[in-house]
Amino acid sequence: MQASSPQGKPVLEICVDNAEGLFAAIEGGADRIELCFALSVGGLTPSRGFMELAGRQPIPCYAMIRPRAGNFQFTPEEVLVMKADIDAARAAGLTGVVIGACRSDGRLDEEVLGSLCRHAAGLDLTLHRAFDTVPDKHEALETAIRLGFSRILTSGGQQTAMQGMDQLADLIQRAAGRITIMPGSGVRPDNAAHLIERLGASELHASCSSRTVEENTTLVELSFAAREALKTSASCVAALRKILHGEGAAC
């Protein structure tokens, strides 16, 4: 089951990397959740326990399947790990998984992705921002369609979706409804309306996070916590949802 937003409004997907963020996103009115660990490095595979918690929630949740930080070239052993993590997502009752893999030349690794997609049979599929690193995005778009992905999460190859606006518009036009192009990276209530108006996007991806400071200096000094961290804001999720529904808001 894919997420849908009321009255045909754009779907709001929120990425979270802990239980507190999960419940803040739900409280704020997210339509769909992407579960990760370590969003600071673009997101890694969440724990089995986190998947199970999310699987008991009332909205669709997808698991990022990425075994480590760094590039998207995966060894056969890492692919086995990814398949086991896909099994964990399915067992937890999640709606889908978020995957990506590239070859040494930077192109999408159709062989590895095909194997992962087949292993994920019955789960909905999102191609993650490995897409943003490929040299030929038109070729990668067609590969994603051929493999059966429902959507591509992309910033248009730029640091933020706002900066990648022209590429995103081109991809949406070329996709022609065959796959969803979901803008992500730097999406906030203060720019969401412009993204929707310019692109006509049917889905948006955001973290809706705010910066917090760890007050316990002992935790920081002993390297158990960073001095600053990002925390999912329920109010920011709610504000973004209102923007997508044409109600106007700011956080």
Secondary structure, DSSP 8 states (H G I E B T S, - for coil): -----GGG--EEEEEESSHHHHHHHHHHT-SEEEE-B-GGGT-B---HHHHHHHHTSSS-EEEE---SSS-S---HHHHHHHHHHHHHHHHTT-SEEEE--B-TTSSB-HHHHHHHHHHTTTSEEEE-GGGGG-S-HHHHHHHHHHHT-SEEEE-TTSSSTTTTHHHHHHHHHHHTTSSEEEEBSS--HHHHHHHHHHH--SEEEE--EEEEE---HHHHHTTSS-SEEEEE-HHHHHHHHHHHTTS----
